[in-house]
């Protein structure tokens, strides 16, 4: 029977280093993502103090070519993308006709084409559905996920690590602002680098030929070992997940799904333009925006009275799917569910989470109750999705 997993080119390397894995995606064709290399505390610390190298077998790439690509996509996606200059990137949703989210895409403009970064398991369907709207335009969309591969480098020293790997002094990578991109060469491999700060630190996503990915990955590890001052190491999903929740970044297919409308994602302001004109699903989005209608939405919850200390190592942490209630109504219908959670090192080892809750409970400061490991614990809706940020995070 053929192996149906979207296996990383580095999978054998990870196995030799005794990595733990978790499946992501459909049961029929999951991506085996590294969960941790066995030292979660050090992996997380590297994100905040140095940088980490994170393998991305679950992230795919769509190539968009043709002289009409900007205008065409501007009529399809929720963000304004027809004015993107080469070297610029932007986030956008791809909606269906009912205004629900089919994909969350980072669009990167290059000199002669665009690259989409998105959930690998959605690449084929996204490319095909967009292609079905092409009539006479000069546009071609290709799912390149079997040919191109992605790695992530996150942390304050990420730019330095990549610059050293490319043997470049004063590398353009080190000066990249968020949502900008550039091209470099590592070990003779052409590498496209796009910045998005998922963890609240510098976040650089590298895209290269799949059959060259192991060479680039190995080079990054070599540089990390040669330059201990960079405090760089490999990491898995658990550390990245903790940091991205602290930084206030809900993810598609984890915190919101294809059943949700943009307004329910909690990040509509970062993905949707309300001034650019029509796009697929725009009528639904515009109508809800005009009426300020929202039945439910992702919010951030901070758990009260639970904290890891030297004397108190066991705390109650909600998990994905945990029910959320109004205080005093725990025996009634829940008003929401936790979508993802973590213990926040930057807030002093307290549980934090994202939850999808109904409109009457979305106001900051609202007191709620959440189920956590068999106990009902109090929590509070926070002012924003961001639990923690570094003052110079976007420099």
Sine and cosine of phi, psi and omega as CSV:
sin_phi,cos_phi,sin_psi,cos_psi,sin_omega,cos_omega
0.00,0.00,0.77,-0.64,-0.03,-1.00
-0.93,0.37,0.51,-0.86,0.05,-1.00
-0.96,0.28,0.88,-0.47,-0.07,-1.00
-0.99,-0.10,0.07,1.00,0.00,-1.00
-0.98,0.19,0.48,-0.88,0.13,-0.99
-0.99,0.11,0.97,0.22,-0.17,-0.99
-0.98,0.21,0.67,-0.74,0.04,-1.00
-0.93,0.36,0.57,-0.82,0.13,-0.99
-0.88,0.48,-0.34,0.94,-0.01,-1.00
-0.99,-0.17,0.20,0.98,-0.11,-0.99
-0.85,0.52,-0.70,0.72,0.00,-1.00
-0.90,0.44,-0.64,0.77,0.05,-1.00
-0.87,0.49,-0.70,0.71,0.01,-1.00
-0.89,0.46,-0.66,0.75,-0.02,-1.00
-0.89,0.45,-0.67,0.74,0.01,-1.00
-0.89,0.46,-0.49,0.87,0.01,-1.00
-1.00,-0.02,0.26,0.97,0.11,-0.99
0.86,0.51,0.66,0.75,0.07,-1.00
-0.95,0.31,0.47,-0.88,0.15,-0.99
-0.99,-0.16,0.63,-0.78,-0.07,-1.00
-0.88,-0.47,0.41,-0.91,0.17,-0.99
-0.71,-0.71,0.60,-0.80,0.00,-1.00
-0.99,0.16,0.61,-0.79,0.06,-1.00
-0.75,-0.66,0.69,-0.73,0.03,-1.00
0.96,-0.27,-0.28,-0.96,-0.06,-1.00
-0.94,0.33,0.53,-0.85,0.02,-1.00
-0.87,0.49,-0.47,0.88,-0.02,-1.00
-0.95,0.31,-0.49,0.87,-0.07,-1.00
-0.51,-0.86,0.93,0.38,-0.06,-1.00
-0.98,0.18,0.40,-0.92,0.19,-0.98
-0.99,-0.10,0.74,-0.68,0.04,-1.00
-1.00,0.01,0.98,-0.20,-0.04,-1.00
-0.99,-0.10,0.68,-0.73,0.07,-1.00
-0.90,0.44,0.79,-0.61,0.05,-1.00
-1.00,0.08,-0.75,0.66,0.07,-1.00
-0.27,-0.96,0.39,-0.92,0.12,-0.99
-0.99,-0.10,0.24,0.97,0.12,-0.99
0.98,-0.19,-0.02,1.00,0.02,-1.00
-0.68,-0.73,0.96,0.29,-0.12,-0.99
-0.87,0.50,-0.65,0.76,-0.02,-1.00
-0.87,0.50,-0.69,0.73,-0.01,-1.00
-0.95,0.32,-0.56,0.83,0.03,-1.00
-0.91,0.42,-0.69,0.72,0.03,-1.00
-0.91,0.42,-0.70,0.71,-0.02,-1.00
-0.85,0.53,-0.59,0.80,0.00,-1.00
-0.91,0.42,-0.54,0.84,0.04,-1.00
-0.88,0.47,-0.64,0.77,-0.07,-1.00
-1.00,0.06,-0.45,0.89,-0.11,-0.99
-0.92,-0.38,-0.33,0.94,-0.03,-1.00
-0.62,-0.79,-0.94,-0.35,0.13,-0.99
-0.28,-0.96,0.30,-0.95,0.01,-1.00
-0.78,-0.62,0.48,-0.88,0.08,-1.00
-0.96,-0.29,0.85,-0.53,-0.11,-0.99
-0.83,-0.55,0.87,-0.50,0.02,-1.00
-0.95,0.30,0.65,-0.76,-0.12,-0.99
-0.82,-0.57,0.88,0.48,0.01,-1.00
-0.92,0.39,-0.28,0.96,-0.04,-1.00
-1.00,-0.03,-0.03,1.00,0.02,-1.00
-0.96,-0.28,0.75,-0.66,-0.04,-1.00
-0.90,-0.43,0.00,-1.00,-0.07,-1.00
-0.69,-0.73,0.71,-0.71,0.17,-0.99
-0.90,-0.43,0.76,-0.65,0.09,-1.00
-1.00,-0.07,0.72,-0.69,0.04,-1.00
-0.84,-0.55,0.90,-0.43,-0.02,-1.00
-0.89,-0.47,0.17,-0.98,0.05,-1.00
0.93,-0.36,0.55,-0.83,-0.08,-1.00
-0.93,0.36,-0.33,0.94,-0.03,-1.00
-0.99,-0.17,0.19,0.98,-0.13,-0.99
-0.87,0.50,-0.66,0.75,-0.03,-1.00
-0.90,0.44,-0.77,0.64,0.00,-1.00
-0.90,0.43,-0.67,0.74,0.00,-1.00
-0.88,0.48,-0.77,0.64,-0.04,-1.00
-0.92,0.38,-0.49,0.87,0.04,-1.00
-0.90,0.43,-0.47,0.88,0.04,-1.00
-1.00,0.06,-0.09,1.00,-0.05,-1.00
-0.93,-0.36,-0.72,0.69,-0.12,-0.99
-1.00,0.00,0.28,-0.96,-0.09,-1.00
-0.98,0.21,-0.38,0.93,-0.02,-1.00
-0.99,-0.14,0.35,-0.94,0.07,-1.00
-0.99,0.17,0.91,-0.41,-0.08,-1.00
-0.83,-0.56,0.00,1.00,-0.04,-1.00
-0.98,0.22,-0.17,0.99,0.00,-1.00
-0.94,-0.34,0.22,0.97,0.01,-1.00
-0.94,0.34,0.84,-0.54,0.08,-1.00
-0.99,0.12,0.37,-0.93,0.08,-1.00
-0.83,0.57,0.72,-0.69,-0.03,-1.00
1.00,-0.09,0.02,1.00,0.00,-1.00
-0.93,-0.38,0.47,-0.88,0.02,-1.00
-0.72,-0.70,0.28,-0.96,0.01,-1.00
-0.33,-0.95,0.49,-0.87,0.08,-1.00
-1.00,-0.03,0.59,-0.81,0.04,-1.00
-0.43,-0.90,0.45,-0.89,0.15,-0.99
-1.00,-0.09,0.53,-0.85,0.23,-0.97
-0.95,-0.32,0.89,-0.46,-0.09,-1.00
-0.97,-0.26,0.30,-0.95,0.18,-0.98
-1.00,-0.07,-0.04,-1.00,-0.08,-1.00
-0.91,0.42,-0.39,0.92,0.02,-1.00
-1.00,0.04,0.08,1.00,0.05,-1.00
0.99,0.15,0.20,0.98,0.03,-1.00
-1.00,-0.07,0.39,-0.92,-0.18,-0.98
-0.99,0.15,0.86,-0.51,0.09,-1.00
-0.99,-0.11,-0.44,0.90,0.01,-1.00
-0.30,-0.96,0.52,-0.86,0.12,-0.99
-0.94,-0.35,0.89,-0.45,-0.21,-0.98
-0.85,-0.52,0.68,-0.73,0.25,-0.97
-0.99,-0.16,0.88,-0.48,-0.05,-1.00
-0.99,-0.13,0.84,-0.54,0.01,-1.00
-0.89,-0.45,0.86,-0.51,0.02,-1.00
-1.00,0.04,0.75,-0.66,0.10,-1.00
-0.87,-0.49,-0.05,-1.00,-0.05,-1.00
-0.89,0.46,-0.67,0.74,-0.12,-0.99
-0.87,-0.50,-0.04,1.00,0.02,-1.00
-0.31,-0.95,-0.04,-1.00,0.12,-0.99
-0.85,-0.52,0.48,-0.87,0.14,-0.99
-0.86,-0.51,0.74,-0.68,0.12,-0.99
-0.99,-0.16,0.70,-0.71,0.18,-0.98
-0.93,-0.37,0.82,-0.58,-0.03,-1.00
-0.31,-0.95,0.09,-1.00,0.06,-1.00
-0.78,0.63,0.83,-0.55,-0.08,-1.00
-0.86,0.51,-0.56,0.83,-0.07,-1.00
-0.94,0.33,-0.18,0.98,0.01,-1.00
-0.96,-0.28,-0.08,1.00,-0.13,-0.99
-0.89,0.46,-0.75,0.66,-0.05,-1.00
-0.88,0.48,-0.75,0.66,-0.02,-1.00
-0.91,0.41,-0.62,0.79,0.00,-1.00
-0.92,0.40,-0.72,0.69,0.02,-1.00
-0.87,0.49,-0.69,0.73,-0.03,-1.00
-0.93,0.37,-0.65,0.76,-0.03,-1.00
-0.94,0.35,-0.63,0.78,0.08,-1.00
-0.92,0.40,-0.67,0.74,-0.01,-1.00
-0.87,0.49,-0.51,0.86,-0.04,-1.00
-0.92,0.39,-0.28,0.96,0.02,-1.00
-1.00,-0.07,-0.10,1.00,0.03,-1.00
-0.96,0.29,0.80,-0.60,0.02,-1.00
-0.93,-0.37,-0.99,0.15,0.00,-1.00
-0.93,-0.37,0.02,1.00,-0.05,-1.00
-0.94,0.35,0.47,-0.88,0.09,-1.00
-1.00,0.07,0.99,0.12,-0.04,-1.00
-0.58,-0.81,0.68,-0.73,0.09,-1.00
-0.68,-0.73,0.79,-0.62,0.02,-1.00
-0.90,-0.43,0.77,-0.64,-0.05,-1.00
-0.73,-0.69,0.80,-0.60,0.14,-0.99
-0.96,0.29,0.95,-0.32,-0.07,-1.00
-0.97,-0.24,0.33,0.94,-0.12,-0.99
-0.92,0.40,-0.41,0.91,0.06,-1.00
-0.99,0.16,-0.24,0.97,-0.07,-1.00
-0.94,-0.33,-0.51,0.86,-0.02,-1.00
-0.92,-0.39,0.50,-0.87,-0.07,-1.00
-0.69,-0.72,0.44,-0.90,-0.09,-1.00
-0.80,-0.60,0.60,-0.80,0.11,-0.99
-0.77,-0.64,0.50,-0.87,0.06,-1.00
-0.90,-0.45,0.58,-0.81,0.11,-0.99
-0.77,-0.64,0.87,-0.49,-0.11,-0.99
-0.81,-0.59,0.71,-0.71,0.08,-1.00
0.68,-0.74,0.23,-0.97,-0.05,-1.00
-0.85,0.52,-0.48,0.88,-0.04,-1.00
-0.98,-0.20,0.25,0.97,-0.05,-1.00
-0.85,0.53,-0.72,0.69,-0.01,-1.00
-0.89,0.46,-0.63,0.78,0.01,-1.00
-0.91,0.41,-0.69,0.73,0.01,-1.00
-0.85,0.52,-0.74,0.67,-0.04,-1.00
-0.93,0.37,-0.63,0.78,0.03,-1.00
-0.88,0.48,-0.68,0.73,0.03,-1.00
-0.92,0.40,-0.61,0.79,0.03,-1.00
-0.90,0.43,-0.54,0.84,0.02,-1.00
-1.00,0.04,-0.02,1.00,-0.03,-1.00
0.83,0.56,0.64,0.77,-0.01,-1.00
-0.91,-0.41,0.80,-0.60,0.11,-0.99
-1.00,-0.02,0.67,-0.74,-0.07,-1.00
0.83,0.55,0.72,0.70,-0.05,-1.00
-0.90,0.45,0.56,-0.83,0.05,-1.00
-0.89,0.46,-0.42,0.91,0.00,-1.00
-0.88,0.47,-0.63,0.77,-0.05,-1.00
-0.92,0.39,-0.37,0.93,-0.03,-1.00
-0.98,-0.22,0.09,1.00,0.01,-1.00
-0.89,0.45,0.74,-0.67,0.17,-0.99
-1.00,0.02,0.25,-0.97,0.02,-1.00
-0.90,0.45,0.63,-0.78,-0.05,-1.00
0.89,0.46,0.63,0.78,0.23,-0.97
-0.78,-0.63,0.28,-0.96,-0.06,-1.00
-0.56,-0.83,0.26,-0.96,0.00,-1.00
-0.38,-0.93,0.05,-1.00,0.03,-1.00
-0.84,-0.54,0.65,-0.76,0.06,-1.00
-0.67,-0.75,0.02,-1.00,0.06,-1.00
-0.78,-0.62,0.79,-0.61,0.06,-1.00
-0.83,-0.56,0.87,-0.50,0.00,-1.00
0.81,0.59,0.64,0.77,0.02,-1.00
0.98,0.21,0.07,1.00,-0.03,-1.00
-0.98,-0.19,0.77,-0.63,0.10,-1.00
-0.95,0.33,0.82,-0.57,-0.07,-1.00
-0.79,-0.61,0.80,-0.60,0.10,-1.00
-1.00,-0.06,0.76,-0.65,-0.07,-1.00
-0.86,-0.52,0.79,-0.61,-0.05,-1.00
-0.78,-0.63,0.74,-0.68,-0.07,-1.00
-0.98,-0.20,0.79,-0.61,0.17,-0.99
-0.53,-0.85,0.82,-0.57,-0.20,-0.98
-1.00,-0.02,0.94,0.33,-0.06,-1.00
-0.86,0.52,-0.61,0.79,-0.10,-0.99
-0.99,-0.11,0.05,1.00,-0.09,-1.00
1.00,0.04,-0.06,1.00,0.11,-0.99
-0.91,-0.42,0.11,-0.99,0.10,-1.00
-0.80,0.60,0.80,-0.60,0.01,-1.00
-0.82,-0.57,0.89,-0.46,-0.05,-1.00
-0.87,-0.48,0.85,-0.52,0.01,-1.00
-0.97,-0.24,0.81,-0.58,-0.05,-1.00
-0.97,-0.23,0.74,-0.68,0.02,-1.00
-0.83,-0.57,0.77,-0.64,-0.09,-1.00
-0.47,-0.88,0.09,-1.00,0.08,-1.00
-0.87,0.50,0.70,-0.71,-0.05,-1.00
-0.84,0.54,-0.65,0.76,-0.05,-1.00
-0.97,0.25,-0.05,1.00,0.06,-1.00
-0.94,-0.34,-0.04,1.00,-0.11,-0.99
-0.89,0.45,-0.65,0.76,-0.01,-1.00
-0.89,0.46,-0.58,0.81,0.02,-1.00
-0.90,0.43,-0.68,0.73,0.01,-1.00
-0.93,0.38,-0.69,0.72,0.01,-1.00
-0.86,0.51,-0.72,0.70,0.01,-1.00
-0.88,0.47,-0.66,0.75,0.02,-1.00
-0.89,0.46,-0.68,0.74,0.02,-1.00
-0.88,0.47,-0.65,0.76,0.02,-1.00
-0.92,0.40,-0.66,0.75,0.04,-1.00
-0.86,0.52,-0.72,0.69,0.00,-1.00
-0.90,0.44,-0.64,0.77,0.04,-1.00
-0.87,0.50,-0.66,0.75,-0.01,-1.00
-0.95,0.31,-0.54,0.84,-0.01,-1.00
-0.98,0.22,-0.35,0.94,-0.06,-1.00
-0.79,-0.61,0.97,0.24,-0.02,-1.00
-0.86,0.50,-0.38,0.93,0.01,-1.00
-0.90,0.44,-0.33,0.94,0.03,-1.00
-0.98,0.20,-0.27,0.96,-0.02,-1.00
0.77,0.64,0.75,0.66,-0.06,-1.00
-0.97,-0.25,0.55,-0.83,0.02,-1.00
-0.32,-0.95,0.16,-0.99,0.09,-1.00
-0.99,0.15,0.38,-0.92,0.01,-1.00
-0.59,-0.81,0.17,-0.99,0.10,-0.99
-0.88,-0.47,-0.12,-0.99,-0.12,-0.99
-0.91,0.42,-0.59,0.81,-0.11,-0.99
-0.85,0.52,-0.68,0.73,0.01,-1.00
-0.94,0.35,-0.68,0.73,0.05,-1.00
-0.87,0.49,-0.67,0.74,-0.02,-1.00
-0.88,0.47,-0.70,0.71,0.01,-1.00
-0.87,0.50,-0.70,0.71,-0.05,-1.00
-0.94,0.35,-0.61,0.79,-0.04,-1.00
-0.96,0.28,-0.50,0.87,0.10,-1.00
-0.93,0.37,-0.72,0.69,0.07,-1.00
-0.82,0.57,-0.63,0.78,-0.05,-1.00
-0.98,0.18,-0.11,0.99,0.09,-1.00
0.99,0.15,0.65,0.76,-0.04,-1.00
-0.87,-0.49,1.00,-0.03,0.13,-0.99
-0.90,0.43,0.51,-0.86,-0.03,-1.00
-0.87,-0.48,0.60,-0.80,0.07,-1.00
-0.92,0.40,0.62,-0.78,-0.05,-1.00
0.95,0.30,0.08,1.00,0.13,-0.99
-0.83,-0.56,-0.83,0.55,-0.03,-1.00
-0.99,-0.12,-0.45,0.89,0.13,-0.99
-0.57,-0.82,0.36,-0.93,-0.15,-0.99
-0.69,-0.72,-0.19,-0.98,0.00,-1.00
-0.93,0.36,-0.16,0.99,0.07,-1.00
-1.00,0.10,-0.17,0.99,-0.10,-1.00
-0.99,-0.13,0.48,-0.88,0.15,-0.99
-1.00,0.01,0.38,-0.92,0.00,-1.00
-0.80,0.60,-0.64,0.77,-0.03,-1.00
-0.89,0.45,-0.38,0.92,-0.02,-1.00
-1.00,0.10,-0.21,0.98,-0.08,-1.00
-0.96,0.28,-0.36,0.93,-0.08,-1.00
0.99,0.12,-0.14,0.99,-0.06,-1.00
-0.78,-0.62,0.48,0.88,-0.04,-1.00
-0.87,0.50,-0.57,0.82,-0.01,-1.00
-0.90,0.44,-0.46,0.89,-0.02,-1.00
-1.00,0.04,-0.16,0.99,-0.11,-0.99
-0.85,-0.53,-0.35,0.94,-0.19,-0.98
-0.86,-0.51,0.75,-0.67,0.15,-0.99
-0.99,-0.12,0.76,-0.65,0.02,-1.00
-0.98,-0.18,0.17,0.99,-0.05,-1.00
-0.83,-0.56,-0.17,0.99,-0.16,-0.99
-1.00,0.10,-0.22,0.97,-0.02,-1.00
0.96,-0.28,-0.32,-0.95,-0.21,-0.98
-0.95,0.33,0.50,-0.87,0.18,-0.98
-0.36,-0.93,0.24,-0.97,-0.03,-1.00
-0.87,0.48,0.79,-0.61,-0.01,-1.00
1.00,0.09,0.03,1.00,-0.11,-0.99
-0.89,0.45,-0.58,0.81,-0.05,-1.00
-0.87,0.48,-0.68,0.74,0.01,-1.00
-0.90,0.43,-0.73,0.69,-0.03,-1.00
-0.89,0.45,-0.72,0.69,-0.03,-1.00
-0.91,0.42,-0.65,0.76,-0.01,-1.00
-0.90,0.44,-0.69,0.72,0.01,-1.00
-0.92,0.38,-0.59,0.81,0.02,-1.00
-0.92,0.40,-0.69,0.73,-0.02,-1.00
-0.90,0.43,-0.60,0.80,-0.02,-1.00
-1.00,0.03,-0.07,1.00,-0.08,-1.00
0.80,0.60,0.65,0.76,-0.04,-1.00
-1.00,-0.02,0.73,-0.69,0.05,-1.00
-0.32,-0.95,0.92,-0.39,-0.04,-1.00
-0.99,0.17,-0.49,0.87,-0.01,-1.00
-0.37,-0.93,0.32,-0.95,-0.05,-1.00
-0.29,-0.96,0.43,-0.90,0.13,-0.99
-0.94,0.33,0.78,-0.62,0.10,-0.99
-0.77,-0.63,0.21,-0.98,0.06,-1.00
-0.97,-0.24,0.69,-0.72,-0.01,-1.00
-0.85,-0.52,0.75,-0.66,0.12,-0.99
-0.96,-0.28,0.81,-0.59,-0.05,-1.00
-0.98,0.19,0.72,-0.69,-0.04,-1.00
-0.99,-0.11,0.59,-0.81,0.12,-0.99
0.97,0.25,0.20,0.98,0.03,-1.00
-0.81,-0.58,0.85,-0.52,-0.03,-1.00
-0.41,-0.91,0.71,-0.71,0.08,-1.00
-0.98,0.19,0.80,-0.60,0.08,-1.00
-0.74,-0.68,0.08,-1.00,0.02,-1.00
-0.88,0.48,-0.54,0.84,-0.02,-1.00
-1.00,-0.02,-0.31,0.95,-0.13,-0.99
-0.75,-0.66,1.00,-0.04,-0.09,-1.00
-1.00,-0.03,-0.33,0.94,-0.04,-1.00
-0.97,-0.22,0.84,-0.54,0.05,-1.00
-0.74,-0.67,0.20,-0.98,-0.01,-1.00
-0.98,-0.19,0.91,-0.41,-0.03,-1.00
-0.91,-0.42,0.80,-0.60,0.09,-1.00
-0.90,0.43,0.39,-0.92,0.08,-1.00
-0.81,-0.59,0.18,-0.98,0.01,-1.00
-0.82,0.57,0.79,-0.61,-0.03,-1.00
0.99,-0.14,-0.23,0.97,0.02,-1.00
-0.84,0.54,0.67,-0.74,-0.06,-1.00
-0.99,0.16,0.57,-0.82,0.01,-1.00
-0.90,-0.43,0.69,-0.72,-0.06,-1.00
-0.78,-0.62,0.33,-0.94,0.23,-0.97
-0.98,0.20,0.64,-0.77,0.00,-1.00
-0.83,0.55,0.71,-0.70,-0.01,-1.00
1.00,0.09,-0.08,1.00,-0.01,-1.00
-0.83,-0.56,0.51,0.86,-0.06,-1.00
-0.90,0.43,-0.37,0.93,0.02,-1.00
-1.00,0.03,0.01,1.00,-0.02,-1.00
-0.98,-0.21,-0.14,-0.99,-0.01,-1.00
-0.90,0.43,0.76,-0.65,0.02,-1.00
-0.89,0.45,0.48,-0.88,0.01,-1.00
-0.99,-0.13,0.06,1.00,0.03,-1.00
0.10,-0.99,-0.03,-1.00,0.00,-1.00
-0.63,-0.78,0.58,-0.82,0.11,-0.99
-0.93,0.36,0.68,-0.74,0.02,-1.00
-0.97,-0.25,-0.55,0.84,0.10,-1.00
-0.33,-0.94,0.45,-0.89,-0.06,-1.00
-0.50,-0.87,0.24,-0.97,0.05,-1.00
-0.32,-0.95,0.19,-0.98,0.21,-0.98
-0.99,-0.10,0.84,-0.54,-0.11,-0.99
-1.00,0.01,0.94,-0.33,0.08,-1.00
-0.89,0.45,-0.60,0.80,-0.08,-1.00
-0.95,0.30,-0.31,0.95,0.04,-1.00
-0.97,-0.24,0.22,0.98,0.05,-1.00
1.00,0.02,0.58,0.82,0.08,-1.00
0.89,0.45,0.74,0.68,0.10,-1.00
-0.94,-0.35,0.50,-0.87,0.03,-1.00
-0.95,0.30,0.67,-0.74,0.10,-1.00
-0.70,-0.71,0.39,-0.92,0.00,-1.00
-0.33,-0.94,0.29,-0.96,0.23,-0.97
-0.99,-0.17,0.55,-0.83,0.05,-1.00
-0.56,-0.83,0.56,-0.83,0.12,-0.99
-1.00,-0.05,0.93,-0.37,-0.06,-1.00
-0.82,-0.57,0.35,-0.94,-0.03,-1.00
-0.96,0.28,0.30,-0.95,-0.18,-0.98
-0.83,0.55,-0.61,0.79,-0.08,-1.00
-0.93,0.36,-0.18,0.98,-0.05,-1.00
-0.89,-0.46,0.30,0.96,-0.09,-1.00
-1.00,-0.01,-0.26,0.97,-0.11,-0.99
-0.91,0.41,0.74,-0.67,0.04,-1.00
-0.81,0.58,0.66,-0.75,-0.02,-1.00
1.00,-0.06,-0.18,0.98,0.01,-1.00
-0.90,0.44,0.76,-0.65,0.03,-1.00
-1.00,0.02,0.77,-0.64,0.00,-1.00
-0.73,-0.69,0.06,-1.00,0.06,-1.00
-0.78,-0.63,0.67,-0.75,-0.01,-1.00
-0.76,-0.65,0.59,-0.81,0.05,-1.00
-0.97,0.24,0.78,-0.62,-0.03,-1.00
-0.61,-0.79,0.97,-0.26,0.06,-1.00
0.80,0.60,0.74,0.67,0.08,-1.00
1.00,0.09,0.04,1.00,0.00,-1.00
-0.79,-0.61,0.51,-0.86,0.10,-1.00
-1.00,-0.09,0.85,-0.53,-0.06,-1.00
-0.85,-0.53,0.52,-0.86,0.00,-1.00
-0.97,0.22,0.50,-0.87,0.05,-1.00
-0.50,-0.86,0.25,-0.97,-0.06,-1.00
-0.74,-0.68,0.70,-0.71,0.09,-1.00
-0.94,0.35,0.78,-0.62,-0.06,-1.00
-1.00,0.07,0.23,-0.97,-0.05,-1.00
-0.91,0.42,-0.55,0.84,0.01,-1.00
-0.55,-0.83,0.07,-1.00,0.04,-1.00
-0.95,0.31,-0.35,0.94,-0.06,-1.00
-0.99,0.14,0.89,-0.46,0.07,-1.00
-1.00,0.08,-0.57,0.82,-0.06,-1.00
-0.50,-0.87,0.61,-0.79,0.09,-1.00
-0.54,-0.84,0.51,-0.86,0.07,-1.00
-1.00,0.02,0.72,-0.69,-0.04,-1.00
-0.80,0.59,-0.57,0.82,-0.04,-1.00
-0.97,-0.26,0.43,0.90,-0.11,-0.99
-0.88,0.48,-0.49,0.87,-0.08,-1.00
-0.95,-0.31,0.35,0.94,0.02,-1.00
-0.98,0.18,0.00,0.00,0.00,0.00
